[in-house]
Amino acid sequence: QVSERAARFAREALDPPPVPEKRVAWAGGPIVTSDRREALLKLLVRKAAQGVALTADQQRALDNLSREGLTDDQQRALDAMGKENSAHPPRGEGPKRGEGKKKKKRGPPP
């Protein structure tokens, strides 16, 4: 058994396994990045189509968004969204928690 094992190791030592190739994360092709303005525009149009109210940050981004280069459908969707969200008070304003509600008195049941 020992001689078989020694023979096997002697054969493997003569023919070592190939060294694996190094992997490179970026091989030199074009790096694809997304356009922030386009991504924001898609998000806002999608929210408008769903009828979802915007957060304060999204509303601020909508107000600052440049309108040039938009299709008519995108323009209409963003205009409608701006009108809908202008009716809502900004975050942090409005009645405080529990204001305007009558508190039930706790006590023994009648």
TAVENWO-V931331 format. One line per field, one symbol per residue. phi: phi as a letter, one per 40 degrees, with the letter a starting at -180 (. if undefined). psi: psi as a letter, one per 20 degrees, with the letter a starting at -180 (. if undefined). A space follows every 10 residues. Layout:
BEGIN
phi=???
psi=???
END
This chain:
BEGIN
phi=.ccccccccc ccccbccccc cccbcbchcc ccbccdcccc cccccccccc gccccccccc ccccccccgc cccccccccc cccccccccd cgbhcccgcg bcccccaccc
psi=ghhgghgghg ghhhmqqqpq qppphojirq ppqqoggggg ggghgghghi kpqqrgghgg hghippiqjq rhggggghgh ghggiihpqq piraqrpiqi qpppppaqq.
END
